[in-house]
């Protein structure tokens, strides 16, 4: 019994002796897997909605052949949602592939370092996916669609409606993008740190460095 207990203690402390924080590696794997699952749900939900919208408008266009104006609106709408669906699937969240990479990494110091790098990269990609750049792209894309209808076919009412609805839908899409990895990224250690000191008979500043 004593030998078994001693063996379990050695097994538990061995990773630490090798410089591998298995608890940290497990946390990264779990975080990546959770975000990948949420991202897959997000990806297929929005991708499917855009595909349904594309099919519906493409089918609706010939059925409304008696109304040329509506036919044009449907065709432009189908192209727009088709492009949105393509962009959604082509630029799928990085964490979906990242989770598979992290899961396959070995339980070594090099594996942990690679996992940390992948976590930082996927977190940065998630930050970008909800940044002001993506909001701007959404607005520009839908305004451009509206201008096609307005300038190209003089359908200004349809142009305003399509652009407005498209912007709202795009904003909901951007705002619902999973982006929870940042909380798991360790902040980089500062090269030089300046901190206040206080205590009994002690006040001032402490200057420290890391390398």
NORCORUR-V430693 format. One record per pair of residues at least 12 apart in sequence whose C-alpha atoms are under 8 Angstrom apart, sorted by the first residue. I is the first residue (numbers start at 1). J is the second residue. If there is no record, write none. Layout:
i=I j=J
i=I j=J
This chain:
i=18 j=109
i=19 j=109
i=20 j=107
i=20 j=108
i=20 j=109
i=20 j=112
i=21 j=109
i=21 j=112
i=22 j=107
i=24 j=112
i=25 j=107
i=25 j=112
i=25 j=115
i=28 j=102
i=28 j=115
i=28 j=116
i=28 j=119
i=28 j=184
i=29 j=99
i=29 j=102
i=29 j=103
i=29 j=115
i=31 j=181
i=31 j=184
i=32 j=95
i=32 j=98
i=32 j=99
i=32 j=102
i=32 j=119
i=32 j=181
i=33 j=99
i=33 j=100
i=35 j=95
i=35 j=96
i=35 j=178
i=35 j=179
i=35 j=180
i=35 j=181
i=36 j=95
i=36 j=96
i=36 j=97
i=36 j=98
i=36 j=99
i=37 j=96
i=38 j=178
i=39 j=93
i=39 j=95
i=39 j=96
i=39 j=177
i=39 j=178
i=40 j=96
i=42 j=176
i=42 j=177
i=42 j=178
i=43 j=88
i=43 j=89
i=43 j=92
i=43 j=93
i=46 j=85
i=46 j=88
i=46 j=173
i=47 j=85
i=47 j=86
i=47 j=88
i=47 j=89
i=48 j=85
i=50 j=81
i=50 j=82
i=50 j=84
i=50 j=85
i=51 j=81
i=51 j=82
i=51 j=85
i=53 j=78
i=53 j=81
i=54 j=77
i=54 j=78
i=54 j=79
i=54 j=80
i=54 j=81
i=54 j=82
i=55 j=78
i=56 j=78
i=57 j=74
i=57 j=75
i=57 j=77
i=57 j=78
i=58 j=74
i=58 j=75
i=58 j=78
i=60 j=74
i=61 j=74
i=61 j=75
i=69 j=155
i=73 j=149
i=73 j=158
i=76 j=145
i=76 j=149
i=77 j=162
i=80 j=145
i=93 j=125
i=93 j=126
i=94 j=122
i=94 j=125
i=94 j=126
i=95 j=122
i=98 j=118
i=98 j=119
i=98 j=122
i=102 j=114
i=102 j=115
i=102 j=118
i=116 j=185
i=119 j=181
i=119 j=185
i=120 j=182
i=120 j=185
i=122 j=181
i=123 j=179
i=123 j=180
i=123 j=181
i=123 j=182
i=123 j=185
i=124 j=182
i=126 j=177
i=126 j=178
i=126 j=179
i=126 j=180
i=126 j=181
i=127 j=179
i=127 j=182
i=129 j=174
i=129 j=177
i=130 j=174
i=130 j=175
i=130 j=177
i=130 j=179
i=134 j=174
i=135 j=171
i=135 j=174
i=138 j=167
i=138 j=170
i=138 j=171
i=139 j=167
i=142 j=162
i=142 j=163
i=142 j=164
i=142 j=166
i=142 j=167
i=143 j=163
i=145 j=159
i=145 j=162
i=145 j=163
i=146 j=158
i=146 j=159
i=146 j=160
i=146 j=162
i=146 j=163
i=147 j=159
i=189 j=210
i=190 j=209
i=190 j=210
i=191 j=209
i=191 j=210
i=191 j=211
i=192 j=207
i=192 j=208
i=192 j=209
i=192 j=210
i=193 j=207
i=193 j=208
i=193 j=209
i=194 j=206
i=194 j=207
i=194 j=208
i=195 j=207
